[in-house]
């Protein structure tokens, strides 16, 4: 799953820095499905739902997310300080230094207090709104919302009903950037964990493993192209259908990837998987450094900013991952064992 996670993070980078439609939100929802699956997996098969298990789970999640994030955030703060708030704001509207204790607390804790954390500013690492959502669902999964098939199916049902209610009363779509609507992909990920054996047998029986990859990529292309090639009335319909298909394909693909994970190159699977988190967190910071080099904070030359920004992001992500996260990983293993 490591290569898959890295490709999802790369899709987010392309979406943000090259303004390619759809692929970023689709990747984030695929991340949510994957998190629902993996967090349910480790709670069921590693930690358990005792107080001790929950404590170890919480500590391990903290150690995985925060130390490397704080290092990357420090680099981002230095970059913003060097270019100035006005330039960083021109680069991304949420990317400027906080002025209050609560703003600093939100940026340090990854908790942007809102039902729609994507709307909270400043976010010095702009993509971190999604981590507020991740933390919320890590908590409820740890507390047992997906501990059994019955509780998980109930969770999925409530999520589906709320999504329908939202679409009937508010806005057509799956609610990108909204905590409550993110419940649907997380619950789907948890559900396919409980039915992974049945799904695996069906994939094998129908021989559709490779077809899942093709379907996922095709759906991305259709969603991305439809926003530019179709009229507005038809475009939103295609986009909505593609969003639903993205969730369903992601859920089944997650099970398939879980089964074939061991057959992939363990070295590259591990390296790229480990880089996915710092690349996701830091890509705006890396791009800001590139923008400073070329004095292009309005991204007029978006391809150059993307290219140099991605290189800077990969280099810094690698250094942080293998000088910070690797050392902490030993402690995480001790806690887990």
C-alpha positions in Angstrom: 0.0 0.0 0.0 3.0 2.3 0.3 3.3 3.0 -3.4 -0.5 3.6 -3.5 -0.2 6.2 -0.7 2.6 8.0 -2.4 0.7 8.2 -5.7 -2.3 9.6 -3.8 -0.1 12.2 -2.2 1.4 13.1 -5.6 -2.1 13.5 -7.0 -2.8 16.1 -4.2 0.4 17.9 -5.2 -0.5 18.0 -8.8 -4.0 19.2 -8.0 -2.7 22.1 -5.8 0.2 23.2 -7.8 -0.9 22.6 -11.4 -4.7 23.1 -10.8 -5.6 19.8 -12.4 -9.4 19.4 -11.5 -10.8 16.7 -9.3 -7.8 14.5 -8.7 -6.9 16.1 -5.3 -10.3 15.7 -3.6 -10.5 12.2 -5.1 -7.1 11.3 -3.6 -8.1 12.7 -0.2 -11.2 10.6 -0.1 -9.2 7.6 -1.1 -6.9 8.4 1.8 -9.9 8.5 4.1 -11.1 5.1 2.9 -7.6 3.7 3.4 -7.4 5.2 6.9 -10.8 3.7 7.9 -9.5 0.3 6.7 -6.1 0.5 8.4 -7.1 2.0 11.7 -9.8 -0.7 12.1 -7.3 -3.3 11.1 -4.7 -2.3 13.8 -7.3 -1.8 16.5 -8.8 -5.2 15.8 -5.6 -7.1 15.2 -2.9 -5.2 17.2 -4.1 -3.0 20.0 -7.6 -4.2 21.0 -10.2 -2.0 22.7 -8.9 -2.1 26.3 -7.7 1.1 28.0 -4.1 -0.2 27.6 -4.7 -0.9 23.9 -6.3 2.5 23.3 -3.4 4.2 25.0 -0.8 2.4 22.9 -2.8 3.2 19.7 -3.0 6.9 20.7 0.7 7.1 21.5 1.7 5.4 18.2 -0.6 7.7 16.2 1.0 10.7 17.9 4.5 9.6 17.3 3.8 8.9 13.6 2.2 12.2 12.9 3.6 15.0 15.1 7.4 14.8 15.4 8.0 14.9 11.6 5.1 17.4 11.2 6.7 19.8 13.7 10.1 19.6 11.9 8.4 20.3 8.6 6.3 23.1 10.1 9.4 24.7 11.5 11.0 24.7 8.0 7.7 26.2 6.6 7.7 28.9 9.3 11.3 29.9 8.4 10.3 30.0 4.7 7.3 32.2 5.4 9.4 34.4 7.7 12.0 34.9 4.9 9.5 35.7 2.1 7.1 37.7 4.3 3.4 37.2 5.1 2.3 39.2 2.0 4.2 37.0 -0.4 3.2 33.8 1.3 -0.5 34.9 1.4 -0.3 35.7 -2.3 1.1 32.2 -2.8 -1.7 30.6 -0.8 -4.4 32.5 1.0 -4.1 30.5 4.2 -0.3 30.5 4.4 0.8 33.1 6.8 2.1 33.4 10.4 -0.4 33.2 13.2 -1.0 36.3 15.3 -2.9 34.8 18.3 -2.2 31.9 20.8 -5.3 30.0 19.5 -4.0 30.2 15.9 -0.6 28.9 17.0 -2.3 26.2 19.0 -4.3 25.0 16.0 -1.3 24.9 13.7 0.8 23.1 16.3 -1.9 20.6 17.3 -3.4 20.0 13.8 -6.8 20.7 15.3 -8.6 23.4 13.4 -11.8 23.7 15.4 -14.6 23.7 12.8 -17.0 21.4 11.0 -15.2 22.6 7.9 -11.5 22.8 8.9 -10.6 23.6 5.3 -12.0 27.1 5.9 -9.9 27.9 9.0 -6.9 30.3 8.5 -4.0 30.6 9.0 -2.9 27.1 8.1 0.9 27.4 7.6 0.9 24.0 6.0 -2.4 24.4 4.0 -3.2 20.8 3.4 -3.3 19.9 7.1 -7.0 20.6 7.4 -7.4 17.0 6.3 -5.4 15.8 9.3 -7.9 17.4 11.7 -10.5 15.1 10.1 -8.1 12.1 10.3 -7.5 12.7 14.0 -11.3 12.9 14.7 -11.9 9.5 13.0 -8.8 8.0 14.6 -10.4 8.8 17.9 -13.9 7.3 17.2 -12.4 4.2 15.5 -10.2 3.8 18.6 -13.3 4.1 20.8 -14.9 1.2 18.9 -17.3 2.6 16.3 -15.9 -0.1 13.9 -15.2 -2.8 16.4 -17.8 -5.2 14.9 -19.7 -5.8 11.7 -22.9 -4.6 13.2 -21.5 -1.4 14.6 -19.7 -0.7 11.3 -22.7 -1.3 9.2 -24.7 1.0 11.5 -22.0 3.6 11.0 -22.1 3.2 7.2 -25.9 3.5 7.2 -25.9 6.7 9.3 -23.2 8.1 7.0 -25.1 7.3 3.8 -28.3 8.8 5.3 -26.5 12.0 6.4 -24.9 12.3 2.9 -28.3 12.0 1.3 -29.8 14.6 3.7 -26.9 17.0 2.9 -27.5 16.6 -0.8 -31.2 17.2 -0.5 -31.0 20.2 1.8 -27.7 21.9 1.1 -25.4 21.1 -1.8 -24.9 18.4 -4.3 -21.6 16.6 -3.6 -19.7 14.7 -1.0 -18.6 17.7 1.0 -14.9 18.1 0.5 -13.3 19.6 3.7 -16.2 18.7 6.0 -15.9 16.5 9.0 -19.3 14.9 9.0 -19.4 14.1 5.4 -15.9 12.5 5.6 -17.7 9.9 7.8 -18.8 8.1 4.6 -15.3 7.2 3.2 -13.9 6.3 6.7 -16.9 4.1 7.4 -16.6 2.4 3.9 -13.0 1.7 4.6 -13.9 0.1 8.0 -16.7 -1.9 6.4 -14.5 -3.5 3.7 -12.0 -4.5 6.5 -14.8 -6.6 8.0 -15.7 -8.1 4.7 -12.2 -8.4 3.2 -12.3 -12.1 2.9 -15.5 -12.1 1.0 -14.3 -9.3 -1.2 -11.0 -11.0 -1.9 -12.7 -14.1 -3.0 -15.0 -12.2 -5.3 -12.0 -10.3 -6.8 -10.2 -13.6 -7.4 -13.3 -15.3 -8.8 -14.0 -12.5 -11.3 -10.3 -11.9 -12.0 -10.7 -8.1 -11.7 -7.6 -7.2 -9.8 -5.9 -5.4 -12.7 -9.2 -4.0 -13.8 -9.6 -2.1 -10.5 -6.4 -0.1 -11.2 -7.7 0.7 -14.7 -11.1 1.7 -13.4 -9.6 4.0 -10.8 -7.4 5.8 -13.3 -10.1 6.0 -15.9 -12.5 7.5 -13.4 -9.9 10.1 -12.4 -9.5 11.1 -16.1 -13.2 11.3 -16.7 -13.8 13.5 -13.6 -10.8 15.8 -14.5 -11.7 16.2 -18.1 -15.5 16.6 -17.6 -15.0 19.9 -15.7 -13.3 21.5 -18.7 -15.0 19.8 -21.7 -18.7 19.5 -20.6 -21.2 22.2 -20.0 -22.0 23.1 -16.4 -25.3 21.3 -16.3 -23.7 18.0 -17.4 -20.4 18.5 -15.7 -21.7 18.5 -12.1 -23.6 15.3 -12.8 -20.5 13.5 -14.2 -18.5 14.9 -11.3 -21.0 13.6 -8.7 -21.2 10.1 -10.2 -17.4 10.0 -10.5 -17.1 10.9 -6.8 -19.3 8.0 -5.8 -17.4 5.6 -8.1 -14.2 6.9 -6.6 -15.3 5.9 -3.1 -16.5 2.4 -4.2 -13.5 1.6 -6.3 -11.2 2.9 -3.6 -12.8 0.6 -1.0 -12.5 -2.5 -3.1 -9.0 -1.5 -4.4 -7.9 -1.1 -0.8 -8.7 -4.8 0.0 -6.9 -5.9 -3.2 -3.8 -3.9 -2.4 -3.8 -5.3 1.1 -3.8 -8.8 -0.4 -1.0 -8.1 -2.9 1.1 -5.9 -0.7 3.6 -8.6 0.0 4.2 -9.4 -3.6 5.3 -5.8 -4.4 8.9 -4.6 -4.0 9.2 -4.3 -0.2 12.0 -1.7 -0.4 10.2 0.7 -2.8 6.8 0.1 -1.1 8.3 1.1 2.2 10.4 4.1 0.9 7.5 5.6 -1.1 4.9 4.8 1.6 7.0 6.5 4.2 7.4 9.6 2.0 3.7 10.0 1.4 3.0 11.7 4.7 5.8 14.4 4.6 5.1 15.0 0.9 1.4 15.6 1.7 2.2 17.9 4.6 5.1 19.9 3.1 4.4 20.3 -0.6 3.1 23.8 -0.2 6.2 24.7 1.9 8.5 23.2 -0.8 6.7 25.1 -3.5 6.9 28.3 -1.5 10.7 27.9 -1.4 10.7 27.3 -5.2 8.5 30.4 -5.6 11.0 32.5 -3.6 13.9 31.2 -5.7 12.1 32.4 -8.9 10.4 35.4 -7.3 7.0 34.1 -8.6 4.5 34.1 -5.7 1.5 34.3 -8.0 2.6 31.0 -9.8 2.6 32.5 -13.2 5.0 29.8 -14.2 3.2 27.0 -12.4 5.0 24.2 -14.1 8.4 25.5 -13.0 7.1 26.0 -9.4 5.6 22.5 -9.5 8.8 20.9 -10.8 11.3 22.6 -8.5 8.8 22.6 -5.6 8.4 18.8 -5.9 12.1 18.2 -6.0 12.6 20.4 -2.9 9.7 18.6 -1.2 11.0 15.2 -1.9 14.5 16.1 -0.7 13.3 17.6 2.6 10.7 14.9 3.1 13.4 12.2 2.7 15.8 13.9 5.1 13.1 14.4 7.7 11.6 10.9 7.3 15.0 9.2 7.6 16.5 11.4 10.3 13.5 11.9 12.5 10.7 9.4 11.8 13.1 6.4 11.4 14.5 7.0 14.9 11.0 7.4 16.4 9.9 4.2 14.6 12.0 2.1 17.0 10.0 3.6 19.9 6.7 2.9 18.0 7.7 -0.7 17.6 8.4 -1.1 21.3 5.0 0.4 22.2 3.3 -1.8 19.7 4.9 -4.9 20.9 
